[in-house]
Amino acid sequence: MKPDWWPGEKHELFTQWAVSQGIIVNGVGPARFPGRGLGMIALRVIQKDEAIVKVPRQVMLTVEAIPSSFTNSFPGGTPAHALLSAFLCNGAPEDLEPYEIWRKTWPSRKDLEDCMPILWPETFIPGSTIPLPPSISGRWKSVRKKDFKFEFESPHQNILAQQERRLRNAWDSVVAVFPQTDWETFSYHWLIVNTRSFFYLMPGQEPPEDRNDAMALLPFADYFNHSDVACNVKFDGHEYVFRATKTYELGEEIFMSYGSHPNDFLYTEYGFYLEANDCETLYLDDIIFQDISSSHQEELNFQQYYGNYQATATGVCYRTEIAACIKYMLLKDWQNYVLGYSTRGVDAKKSADIIRGWIGTYKGEADAVIDELENIGLSRVAREHQGKVQMLLKRWRQIKDLCVMALETVSC
């Protein structure tokens, strides 16, 4: 009798194939977790520092592993993400055949459509735009969003637009070479690469400007799910080695880290978010910029305090405090304060009141969206999207809870 967590025959066959290819699988295996899909499980007691998975470089799917007859069709500088996705769509059958048993273990397009906002329809019910969190969509109901007066890097805001831009750029580069490429097939494989790739850089090699130019797919290692409590991962140029960072009991899930990211980033890029995430952050930029004059924004930019205003469960960042001060301080006093010359005019209570107002606006947004999603959840029209609605509702409740914790901290 198979255990409840048994992943299925195709995953057993793939595990056997992985071992036959030289991948070391030591006391672990794929497992099915109710409501969460597949992950990596301990098949025995795993001791701390044990090497549990080793993936040799020659088994990885990298740009170097793609036949040069294929990659030479593309101009120099084509991103690795585009090349890997194009190969999976348009590679010669004989070149793709070695990966066939592995590809059968990947999630289907329907699986991705169920959890990834980039594949969702415009609406769940007529006249109602999907209320994604602002960090994902860049949209608000209660905030009069303005264009940012100055540019600044913000990888964790407007995440969906950034993802869509990467996908569209990759598509354009691929159809220029393979004009017959099907959009649904390509976007599926682009997302497979996006969600299952590992950072791949040879020792001594300079990191590319875009991390998406340094990626590889690792058979079997892609079963690991994400957690902050993760195994130790190292690549020495010959193999990826995954080591346990603690003792695992039989049947315990083993994780790796996808990086330090807030839940909205994980949601958009990978189609999941964590129950508890130490990197959880609210970005207050849109709220603050609607409340601060254009001239004050110029001052914030000049002093390098423009944008990326963050609130967490433990309070707000120093940049947010600086932005609050400019609301009530004399400009000269504020400039001296920012430069560290004087604290004249700084009023902790005034700053706290302003910041609470900003966080309160975010909480009001969460309250309104939660009400909307609860109503959508009762709608028969949205029945086919209930999984997405419930996923969104749970996420917005997390956002509301984070607002409440931040408010309590600022109030102290």
C-alpha positions in Angstrom: 0.0 0.0 0.0 1.4 3.4 -1.0 1.8 6.1 1.7 -0.5 9.2 1.5 2.4 11.3 0.4 3.3 9.0 -2.6 4.0 11.4 -5.5 2.9 9.0 -8.3 4.5 6.6 -10.8 6.0 9.2 -13.1 7.9 10.8 -10.2 9.2 7.4 -9.1 10.4 6.7 -12.7 12.0 10.2 -12.9 13.8 9.6 -9.6 15.2 6.4 -11.0 16.3 8.2 -14.2 17.9 11.0 -12.1 20.0 8.5 -10.2 21.0 6.7 -13.5 22.2 10.1 -14.8 24.7 10.5 -11.9 22.5 12.6 -9.5 23.1 11.6 -5.9 19.9 11.2 -4.0 20.6 10.4 -0.3 17.7 9.7 2.0 15.2 12.1 0.3 12.5 11.9 -2.4 9.6 13.7 -3.9 6.3 13.8 -2.0 2.9 15.1 -2.4 1.6 17.6 0.2 -2.2 18.2 0.3 -3.1 21.6 -1.1 0.6 22.5 -1.8 1.6 20.1 -4.6 5.0 18.4 -4.6 8.0 18.9 -2.3 11.1 17.1 -1.0 10.6 14.7 2.0 13.0 12.9 4.3 12.8 9.1 3.7 14.8 8.5 6.9 16.4 10.5 9.7 18.7 13.0 8.0 21.6 14.3 10.1 22.8 17.9 10.1 25.4 18.6 7.4 24.6 15.5 5.4 24.7 15.9 1.6 21.3 14.9 0.5 21.3 15.8 -3.2 24.2 16.3 -5.6 23.5 17.4 -9.2 26.5 17.3 -11.6 26.9 20.1 -14.1 26.7 17.8 -17.1 23.1 16.8 -16.1 21.9 20.4 -15.8 20.0 22.1 -18.5 22.1 25.3 -19.2 22.6 27.5 -22.2 25.9 25.6 -22.7 24.0 22.3 -22.9 21.8 23.6 -25.7 23.3 22.6 -29.1 25.2 25.5 -30.7 23.3 24.9 -33.9 20.3 26.2 -32.0 21.8 29.0 -29.9 23.7 30.4 -32.9 20.3 31.3 -34.5 20.0 34.0 -31.9 21.9 37.3 -31.7 24.6 37.7 -29.0 23.3 38.9 -25.7 20.0 37.1 -25.9 19.0 36.4 -22.3 19.5 32.8 -20.9 15.8 32.8 -19.9 14.7 33.4 -23.5 17.1 30.8 -24.9 16.1 28.0 -22.4 12.4 28.7 -23.0 12.9 28.8 -26.8 14.8 25.5 -26.7 12.1 23.7 -24.8 9.5 25.0 -27.4 11.5 24.7 -30.6 14.4 22.4 -30.0 14.9 19.4 -32.3 13.0 16.3 -31.0 16.3 14.3 -30.7 17.8 17.1 -28.6 14.8 17.3 -26.3 14.4 13.5 -25.9 16.9 13.2 -23.0 14.7 15.5 -20.9 11.4 13.9 -21.7 11.0 11.9 -18.5 11.9 15.0 -16.5 9.5 17.2 -18.3 6.6 14.8 -17.5 7.0 15.7 -13.8 6.6 19.4 -14.4 3.3 21.2 -13.5 0.8 21.6 -16.4 -0.2 24.9 -17.8 -3.5 24.5 -15.9 -1.5 24.1 -12.7 0.2 27.4 -13.4 -3.0 29.1 -14.3 -4.5 28.2 -11.0 -1.8 30.0 -9.0 0.1 32.6 -11.1 -1.5 36.0 -11.6 0.3 36.6 -14.9 -2.0 33.9 -16.4 -5.2 35.1 -14.8 -8.1 36.7 -16.8 -8.7 40.4 -16.5 -11.8 39.9 -14.3 -13.4 37.3 -12.1 -16.9 38.9 -12.5 -18.0 41.5 -15.0 -17.0 45.0 -14.1 -14.5 44.0 -11.4 -10.8 44.1 -12.0 -8.9 41.4 -10.1 -7.9 43.1 -6.8 -4.2 42.1 -6.7 -2.1 43.7 -3.9 -0.6 47.0 -5.0 3.0 45.7 -4.9 2.0 43.2 -7.5 -0.4 45.3 -9.7 0.5 48.9 -9.0 -3.3 49.5 -8.6 -5.3 51.0 -5.7 -8.9 51.6 -4.9 -8.4 54.3 -2.3 -5.2 55.9 -3.4 -4.9 58.5 -6.2 -1.8 57.0 -7.7 0.6 59.4 -9.3 3.5 58.7 -11.7 6.7 58.7 -9.7 8.4 62.1 -10.2 11.8 60.5 -10.2 13.1 57.1 -11.1 14.4 54.6 -8.6 15.0 50.9 -8.5 12.2 48.9 -6.8 12.2 45.2 -7.6 9.5 44.5 -5.1 6.9 47.0 -6.5 4.8 46.8 -9.7 6.1 43.2 -9.8 3.6 41.9 -12.4 4.4 44.6 -14.9 8.1 43.8 -14.6 7.4 40.1 -15.1 5.1 40.8 -18.1 7.8 43.0 -19.6 10.5 40.2 -19.3 8.1 37.7 -20.8 7.2 40.0 -23.7 10.8 40.8 -24.5 11.7 37.1 -24.5 8.7 36.4 -26.8 9.8 39.1 -29.2 13.4 37.7 -29.4 12.1 34.1 -30.0 9.5 34.8 -32.6 12.1 36.8 -34.5 13.9 33.5 -35.0 11.0 31.0 -34.8 8.0 32.9 -36.1 5.7 29.8 -35.8 6.2 29.7 -32.0 2.8 29.3 -30.2 2.2 31.9 -27.4 0.6 29.6 -24.9 3.4 27.0 -25.4 6.1 29.6 -25.1 4.7 31.4 -22.1 4.2 28.1 -20.3 7.8 27.1 -20.8 9.0 30.6 -19.9 7.2 30.3 -16.6 8.6 26.8 -16.1 12.1 28.2 -16.4 11.2 31.2 -14.3 9.8 29.1 -11.4 12.2 26.1 -11.5 15.6 27.6 -12.3 18.6 28.0 -10.0 21.2 30.8 -10.0 24.0 29.5 -12.2 27.4 31.2 -12.2 30.8 29.5 -12.7 33.5 30.3 -10.1 35.3 33.5 -10.9 32.7 34.6 -13.4 31.3 38.1 -13.0 27.6 38.2 -12.1 25.5 39.6 -15.0 23.6 42.8 -14.5 20.3 40.9 -14.7 20.2 37.7 -12.5 17.9 36.2 -15.2 21.0 35.9 -17.4 22.5 33.4 -14.9 20.1 30.5 -14.7 20.0 26.7 -15.1 17.5 24.0 -14.6 18.5 21.2 -12.2 16.8 17.8 -12.5 15.4 16.5 -9.2 16.6 19.5 -7.2 13.6 21.4 -8.5 11.4 19.4 -6.1 12.6 21.6 -3.2 10.1 24.1 -2.0 11.0 27.5 -0.5 11.3 28.3 3.2 13.5 30.6 5.3 14.7 27.5 7.2 16.5 26.0 4.2 19.2 23.5 3.3 22.7 24.7 2.5 23.2 25.0 -1.3 26.6 25.4 -3.0 27.8 25.2 -6.6 31.6 24.7 -7.1 31.6 24.7 -10.9 31.3 20.9 -11.0 28.1 20.1 -9.1 25.4 21.6 -7.0 25.4 20.2 -3.4 22.4 20.4 -1.1 23.2 19.8 2.6 20.9 19.6 5.6 21.2 22.5 8.0 19.5 20.6 10.8 18.4 17.1 11.7 15.3 16.0 9.8 12.9 13.3 11.0 11.4 10.7 8.8 8.5 12.2 6.8 9.6 15.8 7.4 9.7 18.2 4.4 13.0 19.7 3.5 13.2 23.1 2.0 15.7 25.4 0.2 15.6 29.2 0.0 14.6 31.1 -3.2 16.0 34.3 -1.7 14.9 37.0 0.8 11.6 38.2 -0.7 8.3 39.5 0.6 5.2 37.4 -0.1 3.9 39.5 -3.0 7.1 38.8 -4.9 6.9 35.0 -4.2 3.2 35.1 -5.2 3.9 36.7 -8.5 7.1 34.9 -9.5 6.4 31.5 -8.1 2.7 31.2 -7.5 2.8 30.8 -3.7 3.4 32.7 -0.5 4.4 31.8 3.0 2.2 31.6 6.1 4.9 33.4 8.0 7.6 35.4 6.2 10.2 37.4 8.0 10.7 39.5 4.8 7.1 40.7 4.7 7.0 44.4 3.7 4.4 47.0 2.9 5.5 49.6 0.4 4.0 53.0 1.2 5.4 54.9 -1.8 2.1 55.5 -3.6 0.4 56.6 -0.4 3.2 58.9 0.6 3.6 60.5 -2.8 -0.1 61.5 -2.9 0.4 63.2 0.4 3.7 65.0 -0.2 4.1 68.1 -2.4 6.1 68.1 -5.6 8.7 70.4 -4.1 9.2 68.1 -1.1 9.6 65.2 -3.4 12.4 67.0 -5.2 14.1 67.5 -1.8 13.7 63.9 -0.9 15.2 62.9 -4.3 18.1 65.4 -3.9 18.9 64.0 -0.5 18.6 60.4 -1.8 15.5 59.5 0.3 13.1 59.2 -2.6 11.0 56.0 -2.7 11.1 52.5 -1.2 9.3 53.5 1.9 8.7 50.3 3.9 6.6 49.2 6.8 7.0 45.9 8.5 5.7 44.1 11.6 8.4 45.8 13.6 7.8 49.3 12.4 8.9 51.5 9.5 12.2 52.1 7.8 14.3 55.2 8.4 13.4 56.5 4.9 9.7 56.6 5.9 10.6 58.6 9.0 12.5 61.1 7.0 9.6 61.5 4.6 7.2 62.1 7.5 9.5 64.8 9.0 9.5 66.8 5.8 5.7 67.2 6.1 5.9 69.5 9.2 9.5 70.7 9.6 11.0 73.9 8.3 12.9 73.0 5.2 16.2 74.2 6.6 15.7 72.3 9.8 14.8 69.2 7.8 17.9 69.5 5.6 20.1 69.9 8.7 18.5 66.9 10.3 19.0 64.7 7.2 22.6 65.7 7.0 23.1 64.9 10.7 23.8 68.5 11.8 20.8 69.0 14.1 17.6 67.5 15.4 15.8 70.9 15.8 12.2 70.7 14.9 11.9 66.9 15.0 8.7 65.8 16.8 8.3 62.1 17.3 4.6 62.4 18.0 3.9 64.4 14.8 6.0 61.9 12.8 4.1 58.9 14.4 0.7 60.5 13.6 1.7 61.0 10.0 3.0 57.5 9.6 0.0 56.0 11.3 -2.2 57.8 8.8 -0.2 56.3 5.9 -0.4 52.8 7.3 -4.1 53.4 8.1 -4.7 54.2 4.4 -3.2 50.8 3.5 -5.3 49.1 6.1 -8.4 50.8 4.7 -7.5 49.5 1.3 -7.2 46.0 2.7 -10.5 46.2 4.5 -12.3 47.3 1.3 -10.7 44.6 -0.9 -11.4 41.9 1.7 -15.1 42.9 1.6 -15.1 42.8 -2.2 -13.4 39.3 -2.3 -15.8 37.9 0.3 -18.7 39.1 -1.9 -17.1 37.6 -5.0 -16.6 34.4 -3.2 -20.4 34.2 -2.8 -21.0 34.8 -6.4 -22.0 31.9 -8.7 -20.4 33.8 -11.6 -17.0 33.4 -10.0 -17.4 29.7 -9.1 -14.7 28.6 -11.5 -12.2 31.0 -9.9 -12.9 30.1 -6.3 -9.4 28.9 -5.7 -7.9 32.2 -7.0 -10.4 34.2 -4.9 -9.6 32.3 -1.7 -5.8 32.6 -2.4 -6.2 36.4 -2.9 -8.5 36.7 0.2 -5.9 35.0 2.4 -3.2 37.2 1.0 -5.1 40.4 1.7 -5.9 39.2 5.2 -2.1 38.8 5.7 -1.7 42.4 4.5 -4.3 43.6 6.9 -2.7 41.8 9.8 0.7 43.3 8.8 -0.9 46.8 8.8 -2.3 46.2 12.3 1.1 45.1 13.6 2.9 48.0 12.0 0.3 50.4 13.5 0.8 49.0 17.0 4.6 49.3 16.7 4.4 52.9 15.5 1.9 53.8 18.3 4.4 52.8 20.9 
